[in-house]
Amino acid sequence: HAREEAKQLLANLEKDHPKLFTSLKTAFANLHTESFWLQKA
């Protein structure tokens, strides 16, 4: 049930702060890309 609540919370956050969410997603994407390249090096 905790996961469902978290999903609901995230959905509400996304509705209330779409810009924040976009920048968070971008930040995560960048993090994943960086760690990916670090592992390959």
C-alpha positions in Angstrom: 0.0 0.0 0.0 2.9 2.3 0.7 3.9 2.1 -3.0 0.4 3.1 -4.1 0.4 6.1 -1.7 3.8 7.2 -3.0 2.5 6.9 -6.6 -0.5 9.1 -5.7 1.8 11.6 -4.0 4.0 11.8 -7.0 1.0 12.2 -9.3 -0.2 15.1 -7.2 3.2 16.6 -7.1 3.5 16.4 -10.9 0.1 18.1 -11.3 1.0 20.9 -8.8 4.7 21.4 -9.9 5.1 20.2 -13.5 8.3 22.3 -14.0 9.9 20.9 -10.8 9.1 17.4 -12.0 10.6 18.1 -15.4 13.8 19.3 -13.9 13.9 16.3 -11.5 13.5 13.9 -14.4 16.3 15.7 -16.3 18.6 15.6 -13.3 17.9 11.8 -12.9 18.5 11.3 -16.6 21.8 13.1 -16.4 22.8 11.1 -13.3 22.1 7.8 -15.0 24.0 8.9 -18.1 27.0 10.0 -16.1 27.2 6.8 -14.0 26.7 4.8 -17.2 29.7 6.4 -18.8 31.8 6.1 -15.6 31.2 2.4 -15.6 32.2 2.0 -19.3 35.4 4.0 -18.8 
